[in-house]
Amino acid sequence: MNKDFQIVVPFYNDYKNFIKFIEIINQLETDKKIFILLDNGSDNDQMLNYQNENFSNSQCWEIEKSEKNLGFGGGIKFCSKQVDSEFIGWMPGNMKLDPLDVFNLFNENKSSDKDFLLKAFRSDRPFLDYIKTLIFGVIATLLTRYNMFDAGGTPCLTSKKLFNKLNNMPDDFTFDIFVLYFFRFNNLKVIRPKIKYTTRMHGKSHWQDGLLTELNFAFSIFSSLNTWKKENRSYE
């Protein structure tokens, strides 16, 4: 089947990456609004002003605005209400992933099932990033007893119908880990194709700011496991 999908991309005070993102996706020859770009409570209206100035060139994208920063997961939930396609995808806007690679990945990986999650594996990562992700994956897998390797920061795609059944999704960057856990916990199909990963073009991560920050991030995930188990015992 050909998936009818839209991709949500939150941005927060990340105008340079946003501009580069637009330059790349404008290469798509389509009149469908594939990308829903969220101005996630940024300090100014640069993104909205850009859209107003370039309205005629925005065939494949549109911008939504939140007056406050909703967090990565909160931003995806916020924009999910604007998704009118059968499938919803999401990705970070930090330009570590080429948006055309993500579009092609979603377009090429087809499944006859609707109850599935496509969640890419990141390849060609810096060695230190790979080691940290590997360690986190081992710990998360041991604690949850499910395969949780490379659980965060990767592009995801699932049906809008199933997305709407996820209970109490977190608002922060644990969102991606929560979604993967939901699918593992309920024994649903997970597709893990590879996608090329690069270094961030501009700015810095708001949650990978040193070892202490990452340890706190990991702790917040593990402390949430019992709640996740209780609230997502079944998606029926």
Residue frames as qw, qx, qy, qz and C-alpha x, y, z in Angstrom:
[[0.000, 0.887, 0.462, 0.000, 0.00, 0.00, 0.00],
 [0.344, 0.470, -0.056, 0.811, 1.04, 3.59, -0.45],
 [0.350, -0.522, -0.562, 0.538, 1.06, 5.35, 2.88],
 [0.001, 0.801, 0.207, 0.561, -0.73, 8.65, 3.16],
 [0.642, -0.461, -0.361, 0.495, 1.36, 10.28, 5.90],
 [0.067, 0.910, -0.071, 0.403, 2.36, 13.61, 7.37],
 [0.714, -0.013, -0.403, 0.572, 5.48, 14.30, 9.43],
 [0.332, -0.930, -0.122, -0.101, 5.49, 16.50, 12.54],
 [0.672, 0.212, -0.245, 0.666, 8.74, 18.37, 13.30],
 [0.363, -0.896, -0.225, 0.123, 9.02, 20.51, 16.46],
 [0.518, 0.423, -0.160, 0.726, 11.46, 23.46, 16.52],
 [0.434, -0.853, -0.250, 0.147, 12.36, 25.56, 19.55],
 [0.161, -0.914, 0.256, 0.270, 14.63, 28.62, 19.13],
 [0.646, -0.162, 0.631, 0.397, 16.30, 26.76, 16.26],
 [0.466, 0.772, 0.085, -0.424, 15.82, 29.14, 13.34],
 [0.098, 0.637, -0.664, -0.380, 19.04, 28.28, 11.46],
 [0.244, -0.032, 0.965, 0.086, 18.20, 24.58, 11.37],
 [0.462, 0.581, 0.557, -0.373, 14.62, 25.46, 10.44],
 [0.358, 0.760, -0.232, -0.490, 15.81, 27.47, 7.41],
 [0.022, 0.418, -0.865, -0.278, 18.07, 24.63, 6.27],
 [0.387, 0.220, 0.875, -0.187, 15.23, 22.15, 6.78],
 [0.490, 0.696, 0.274, -0.448, 12.98, 24.25, 4.51],
 [0.217, 0.677, -0.536, -0.454, 15.65, 24.55, 1.83],
 [0.117, -0.194, 0.964, 0.143, 15.86, 20.76, 1.64],
 [0.365, 0.379, 0.825, -0.208, 12.16, 19.85, 1.71],
 [0.393, 0.683, 0.021, -0.616, 11.34, 22.47, -0.93],
 [0.074, 0.379, -0.804, -0.452, 12.98, 20.03, -3.35],
 [0.334, 0.251, 0.900, -0.127, 9.96, 17.74, -2.99],
 [0.238, -0.004, -0.477, -0.846, 7.66, 17.91, -5.99],
 [0.180, -0.443, -0.878, 0.033, 4.27, 17.53, -4.35],
 [0.216, -0.486, -0.114, -0.839, 1.27, 19.68, -3.57],
 [0.706, -0.514, -0.483, -0.061, 0.52, 17.73, -0.37],
 [0.245, -0.797, 0.352, -0.426, 1.31, 19.20, 3.04],
 [0.820, 0.055, -0.543, 0.173, 3.77, 16.50, 4.06],
 [0.485, 0.006, -0.509, 0.712, 5.61, 18.36, 6.82],
 [0.351, -0.856, -0.278, -0.257, 3.90, 20.06, 9.75],
 [0.497, 0.260, -0.384, 0.733, 6.56, 22.29, 11.34],
 [0.459, -0.782, -0.421, 0.019, 5.90, 23.44, 14.89],
 [0.147, 0.591, -0.310, 0.730, 7.14, 26.71, 16.31],
 [0.668, -0.405, -0.614, 0.119, 7.28, 25.25, 19.80],
 [0.433, -0.863, -0.216, 0.147, 7.10, 28.41, 21.91],
 [0.642, 0.206, -0.011, 0.738, 10.19, 30.09, 20.41],
 [0.283, -0.517, -0.280, 0.758, 11.21, 33.48, 21.73],
 [0.188, 0.455, -0.159, -0.856, 10.20, 35.30, 18.53],
 [0.723, 0.461, 0.398, -0.325, 8.04, 34.80, 15.44],
 [0.010, -0.558, 0.633, 0.537, 10.82, 34.23, 12.89],
 [0.263, 0.088, 0.938, 0.208, 9.29, 30.97, 11.67],
 [0.312, 0.694, 0.614, -0.208, 5.83, 32.44, 11.13],
 [0.132, 0.819, -0.142, -0.541, 7.31, 35.51, 9.46],
 [0.155, -0.342, 0.798, 0.471, 9.28, 33.25, 7.13],
 [0.308, 0.374, 0.870, 0.086, 6.12, 31.38, 6.14],
 [0.247, 0.824, 0.343, -0.376, 4.27, 34.65, 5.45],
 [0.054, 0.750, -0.394, -0.528, 7.13, 35.86, 3.25],
 [0.057, 0.316, -0.870, -0.375, 7.42, 32.55, 1.38],
 [0.649, 0.176, 0.518, -0.528, 3.82, 31.42, 1.27],
 [0.732, 0.516, -0.195, -0.400, 3.87, 30.66, -2.46],
 [0.429, 0.498, -0.754, 0.018, 6.80, 28.25, -1.99],
 [0.322, -0.276, 0.770, -0.477, 5.28, 26.26, 0.86],
 [0.705, 0.054, -0.472, -0.527, 3.55, 23.49, -1.11],
 [0.732, -0.040, -0.678, 0.058, 4.81, 20.61, 1.04],
 [0.414, -0.160, -0.620, 0.647, 4.96, 22.28, 4.48],
 [0.267, -0.770, -0.239, -0.527, 3.01, 24.40, 6.89],
 [0.252, 0.231, -0.598, 0.725, 3.73, 25.92, 10.27],
 [0.534, -0.682, -0.475, -0.158, 1.79, 25.56, 13.49],
 [0.130, 0.541, -0.378, 0.740, 2.47, 27.84, 16.46],
 [0.613, -0.560, -0.535, 0.156, 2.37, 27.13, 20.19],
 [0.094, -0.907, 0.083, -0.401, 2.63, 30.15, 22.47],
 [0.497, -0.691, 0.505, -0.144, 4.65, 28.13, 24.99],
 [0.288, 0.435, -0.849, -0.081, 7.23, 25.36, 24.76],
 [0.875, -0.164, -0.005, -0.455, 5.30, 22.11, 25.03],
 [0.557, -0.401, 0.723, 0.077, 8.36, 19.86, 25.01],
 [0.110, 0.277, -0.806, -0.511, 9.26, 17.49, 22.17],
 [0.007, 0.278, 0.960, 0.024, 6.52, 14.97, 22.95],
 [0.155, 0.628, 0.502, -0.574, 4.01, 17.68, 23.82],
 [0.187, 0.525, -0.324, -0.765, 4.70, 19.35, 20.50],
 [0.116, 0.036, -0.905, -0.409, 4.02, 16.15, 18.58],
 [0.040, 0.479, 0.843, -0.240, 0.76, 15.62, 20.48],
 [0.141, 0.621, 0.172, -0.751, -0.21, 19.24, 19.83],
 [0.252, 0.434, -0.509, -0.700, 0.34, 18.94, 16.06],
 [0.116, 0.095, 0.980, 0.127, -1.21, 15.47, 15.83],
 [0.309, 0.594, 0.578, -0.467, -4.59, 17.21, 15.92],
 [0.319, 0.699, -0.203, -0.607, -3.67, 18.87, 12.60],
 [0.082, -0.258, 0.896, 0.353, -2.71, 15.59, 10.92],
 [0.720, 0.276, 0.183, -0.610, -5.48, 14.51, 8.56],
 [0.513, 0.406, -0.713, -0.253, -3.61, 11.63, 6.92],
 [0.913, -0.191, -0.310, -0.182, -3.94, 7.92, 7.73],
 [0.831, -0.146, -0.266, 0.466, -0.43, 7.78, 9.19],
 [0.169, -0.974, 0.110, -0.104, 1.49, 10.17, 11.41],
 [0.813, 0.137, -0.221, 0.520, 5.27, 10.47, 11.48],
 [0.247, -0.967, 0.061, -0.019, 7.62, 12.61, 13.50],
 [0.790, 0.193, -0.142, 0.565, 11.29, 13.50, 13.67],
 [0.386, -0.697, -0.102, 0.596, 13.58, 16.02, 15.39],
 [0.438, 0.884, 0.130, 0.101, 14.42, 19.20, 13.49],
 [0.463, -0.774, 0.286, 0.324, 18.08, 19.39, 14.52],
 [0.568, 0.727, -0.337, -0.188, 19.30, 18.42, 11.02],
 [0.368, -0.435, 0.821, 0.030, 21.08, 15.32, 12.24],
 [0.524, 0.290, 0.796, 0.088, 18.69, 13.60, 9.85],
 [0.050, 0.082, -0.474, -0.875, 18.09, 14.65, 6.26],
 [0.535, 0.266, 0.427, -0.679, 14.31, 15.25, 5.98],
 [0.662, 0.399, -0.404, -0.489, 14.28, 13.83, 2.45],
 [0.258, 0.227, -0.934, 0.097, 15.90, 10.64, 3.77],
 [0.275, 0.129, 0.753, -0.584, 13.10, 10.43, 6.33],
 [0.622, 0.383, 0.021, -0.683, 10.42, 11.08, 3.70],
 [0.573, 0.376, -0.664, -0.299, 11.86, 8.38, 1.42],
 [0.048, 0.147, -0.937, 0.313, 12.22, 5.95, 4.33],
 [0.451, 0.240, 0.576, -0.638, 8.54, 6.30, 5.21],
 [0.629, 0.468, -0.161, -0.600, 7.51, 6.14, 1.58],
 [0.478, 0.413, -0.752, -0.185, 9.54, 3.04, 0.74],
 [0.036, 0.075, -0.942, 0.324, 8.88, 0.89, 3.80],
 [0.601, -0.150, -0.272, -0.736, 5.44, -0.55, 3.33],
 [0.096, -0.029, 0.936, -0.338, 3.45, -2.87, 5.53],
 [0.366, -0.352, -0.702, -0.500, 0.10, -4.56, 5.13],
 [0.412, -0.518, -0.660, 0.355, -0.47, -4.04, 8.86],
 [0.059, -0.808, -0.103, -0.577, -1.80, -0.86, 10.41],
 [0.672, -0.736, 0.053, -0.067, -0.84, -1.76, 13.96],
 [0.840, 0.094, -0.062, 0.531, 2.88, -1.21, 13.50],
 [0.211, -0.928, 0.115, 0.286, 5.62, 1.23, 14.37],
 [0.744, 0.484, -0.062, 0.456, 8.34, 2.15, 11.92],
 [0.396, -0.899, 0.155, 0.107, 11.26, 3.38, 14.01],
 [0.676, 0.643, -0.311, 0.179, 14.59, 3.83, 12.28],
 [0.806, -0.397, 0.027, 0.439, 17.99, 2.71, 13.51],
 [0.110, 0.964, -0.202, -0.137, 20.60, 5.49, 13.29],
 [0.902, 0.093, 0.114, 0.407, 23.73, 4.53, 11.31],
 [0.528, 0.494, -0.041, 0.689, 27.08, 6.33, 10.77],
 [0.407, -0.895, -0.129, -0.128, 26.94, 7.88, 14.24],
 [0.116, 0.741, -0.546, 0.374, 29.96, 9.38, 16.03],
 [0.577, 0.064, -0.789, 0.201, 31.66, 6.67, 18.07],
 [0.015, 0.047, -0.634, 0.772, 31.01, 8.30, 21.47],
 [0.585, 0.010, 0.032, -0.810, 27.31, 8.77, 20.68],
 [0.748, 0.073, -0.598, -0.279, 27.10, 5.14, 19.59],
 [0.395, 0.068, -0.803, 0.441, 28.70, 3.91, 22.81],
 [0.230, -0.014, 0.461, -0.857, 26.36, 5.99, 25.01],
 [0.704, 0.060, -0.188, -0.682, 23.34, 4.74, 23.07],
 [0.663, 0.106, -0.741, -0.030, 24.57, 1.14, 23.33],
 [0.170, 0.048, -0.758, 0.628, 25.02, 1.40, 27.11],
 [0.441, 0.047, 0.256, -0.859, 21.61, 2.99, 27.53],
 [0.722, 0.108, -0.447, -0.517, 20.06, 0.30, 25.31],
 [0.501, 0.066, -0.838, 0.205, 21.57, -2.51, 27.37],
 [0.038, 0.034, 0.645, -0.763, 20.33, -1.00, 30.64],
 [0.544, 0.112, 0.029, -0.831, 16.86, -0.23, 29.26],
 [0.687, 0.107, -0.632, -0.341, 16.52, -3.71, 27.78],
 [0.360, 0.015, -0.851, 0.383, 17.51, -5.38, 31.06],
 [0.163, 0.093, 0.518, -0.835, 15.10, -3.26, 33.09],
 [0.604, 0.213, -0.005, -0.768, 12.11, -3.51, 30.76],
 [0.569, -0.020, 0.821, 0.037, 12.84, -7.03, 29.43],
 [0.641, 0.694, 0.325, -0.041, 12.11, -5.73, 25.93],
 [0.640, 0.163, 0.247, 0.709, 14.44, -4.78, 23.08],
 [0.032, -0.953, -0.233, 0.193, 14.94, -1.05, 23.67],
 [0.584, -0.202, 0.283, 0.734, 18.11, -0.42, 21.68],
 [0.141, 0.074, 0.323, 0.933, 18.36, 2.98, 19.92],
 [0.024, -0.612, -0.779, 0.137, 15.07, 4.05, 21.46],
 [0.025, -0.831, -0.272, 0.485, 15.29, 7.84, 21.25],
 [0.037, -0.703, 0.273, 0.655, 15.79, 10.56, 18.66],
 [0.226, -0.036, 0.823, 0.521, 14.89, 8.54, 15.57],
 [0.434, 0.062, -0.268, -0.858, 12.15, 9.14, 12.99],
 [0.271, 0.162, 0.908, -0.275, 8.92, 7.23, 13.70],
 [0.431, 0.015, -0.419, -0.799, 5.77, 6.42, 11.76],
 [0.118, 0.212, 0.944, -0.224, 2.53, 4.76, 12.86],
 [0.079, -0.559, -0.674, -0.477, -1.17, 4.93, 12.08],
 [0.175, -0.383, 0.142, -0.896, -3.06, 7.93, 13.37],
 [0.760, -0.383, -0.313, -0.422, -5.71, 5.58, 14.74],
 [0.826, -0.198, -0.423, 0.316, -3.18, 3.69, 16.86],
 [0.309, 0.287, -0.276, 0.864, -1.36, 6.87, 17.87],
 [0.396, -0.474, -0.031, -0.786, -4.60, 8.16, 19.35],
 [0.850, -0.367, -0.341, -0.162, -4.83, 5.07, 21.57],
 [0.577, 0.154, -0.505, 0.623, -1.56, 5.73, 23.39],
 [0.471, -0.799, -0.368, -0.063, -2.34, 6.74, 26.96],
 [0.436, -0.884, 0.066, 0.156, -0.68, 9.63, 28.81],
 [0.769, 0.396, -0.025, 0.500, 2.25, 10.12, 26.45],
 [0.499, -0.571, -0.118, 0.641, 5.08, 12.15, 28.07],
 [0.263, 0.954, 0.115, -0.092, 5.74, 15.71, 26.93],
 [0.220, -0.810, 0.466, 0.280, 9.53, 15.65, 27.03],
 [0.381, 0.564, -0.678, -0.277, 12.19, 13.74, 25.10],
 [0.334, -0.118, 0.918, -0.177, 11.18, 10.46, 26.76],
 [0.683, 0.378, 0.095, -0.618, 8.29, 10.47, 24.26],
 [0.596, 0.459, -0.599, -0.274, 10.15, 8.31, 21.72],
 [0.086, 0.233, -0.933, 0.260, 11.18, 5.77, 24.36],
 [0.492, 0.146, 0.572, -0.640, 7.60, 5.61, 25.63],
 [0.719, 0.407, -0.151, -0.542, 6.22, 4.90, 22.15],
 [0.480, 0.377, -0.789, -0.071, 8.69, 2.09, 21.49],
 [0.120, -0.111, 0.867, -0.470, 7.95, 0.62, 24.92],
 [0.635, 0.223, 0.287, -0.682, 4.21, 0.71, 24.17],
 [0.740, 0.395, -0.398, -0.371, 4.70, -1.34, 21.02],
 [0.321, 0.314, -0.874, 0.186, 7.06, -3.81, 22.67],
 [0.296, -0.061, 0.712, -0.634, 4.79, -4.18, 25.70],
 [0.701, 0.304, 0.289, -0.578, 1.75, -4.92, 23.54],
 [0.582, -0.048, 0.761, 0.283, 3.67, -7.24, 21.19],
 [0.533, 0.783, 0.186, -0.259, 2.95, -5.07, 18.15],
 [0.805, 0.358, 0.179, 0.437, 4.99, -5.05, 14.97],
 [0.204, -0.878, 0.173, 0.397, 8.10, -2.84, 14.98],
 [0.777, 0.532, 0.107, 0.319, 10.01, -2.12, 11.75],
 [0.446, -0.787, 0.169, 0.391, 13.63, -0.89, 12.17],
 [0.724, 0.572, 0.091, 0.373, 15.21, 0.19, 8.87],
 [0.581, -0.338, -0.031, 0.740, 18.52, 2.08, 8.99],
 [0.240, 0.933, 0.193, 0.183, 18.90, 5.79, 8.35],
 [0.601, 0.293, -0.193, 0.719, 22.05, 7.90, 8.05],
 [0.417, -0.862, -0.246, 0.150, 22.80, 10.13, 11.03],
 [0.512, 0.520, -0.129, 0.672, 25.12, 13.16, 11.01],
 [0.346, -0.253, -0.435, 0.792, 26.32, 15.82, 13.44],
 [0.039, 0.836, 0.480, -0.263, 24.06, 18.70, 14.43],
 [0.457, 0.586, 0.208, 0.636, 24.39, 21.70, 12.07],
 [0.011, -0.565, 0.134, -0.814, 23.51, 24.54, 14.43],
 [0.589, -0.557, 0.124, -0.573, 22.83, 25.03, 18.14],
 [0.123, 0.261, -0.915, 0.282, 22.97, 22.35, 20.81],
 [0.488, -0.366, -0.770, -0.184, 20.67, 19.77, 22.32],
 [0.378, -0.575, 0.164, -0.707, 18.48, 20.86, 25.22],
 [0.880, -0.380, 0.099, -0.267, 18.61, 17.42, 26.87],
 [0.928, 0.083, -0.108, 0.348, 22.11, 16.12, 26.02],
 [0.086, 0.880, -0.236, 0.403, 23.94, 18.91, 27.85],
 [0.041, -0.578, 0.721, -0.380, 26.55, 16.86, 29.70],
 [0.374, 0.013, -0.925, 0.061, 26.66, 13.51, 31.47],
 [0.102, 0.168, 0.693, -0.693, 24.60, 14.63, 34.48],
 [0.518, 0.260, -0.029, -0.814, 21.75, 15.77, 32.24],
 [0.599, 0.175, -0.686, -0.375, 21.76, 12.47, 30.37],
 [0.221, -0.028, -0.912, 0.344, 21.80, 10.49, 33.63],
 [0.303, 0.230, 0.461, -0.802, 18.81, 12.47, 34.86],
 [0.586, 0.256, -0.356, -0.682, 17.11, 11.76, 31.55],
 [0.480, 0.088, -0.869, -0.077, 17.74, 8.02, 31.94],
 [0.024, -0.102, -0.798, 0.594, 16.53, 8.08, 35.55],
 [0.454, 0.216, 0.167, -0.848, 13.27, 9.80, 34.54],
 [0.625, 0.170, -0.595, -0.477, 12.60, 7.01, 32.05],
 [0.412, 0.020, -0.893, 0.178, 13.27, 4.18, 34.45],
 [0.100, 0.133, 0.634, -0.755, 11.22, 5.80, 37.21],
 [0.535, 0.209, -0.051, -0.817, 8.26, 5.98, 34.80],
 [0.260, 0.131, -0.909, -0.297, 8.22, 2.30, 33.84],
 [0.062, 0.279, 0.896, -0.340, 5.64, 1.15, 36.37],
 [0.344, 0.528, 0.243, -0.737, 3.28, 3.92, 35.30],
 [0.365, 0.397, -0.572, -0.618, 3.79, 3.06, 31.64],
 [0.111, -0.013, -0.992, -0.056, 3.03, -0.61, 32.31],
 [0.169, 0.414, 0.730, -0.516, -0.18, 0.21, 34.16],
 [0.344, 0.591, 0.109, -0.722, -1.52, 2.73, 31.64],
 [0.492, 0.499, -0.503, -0.506, -0.71, 0.78, 28.48],
 [0.521, -0.153, 0.829, -0.134, -1.53, -2.77, 29.50],
 [0.463, 0.374, 0.766, 0.243, -3.64, -3.09, 26.37],
 [0.032, 0.212, -0.241, -0.947, -4.35, -0.84, 23.42],
 [0.048, -0.390, -0.853, -0.342, -7.65, -2.52, 22.57]]
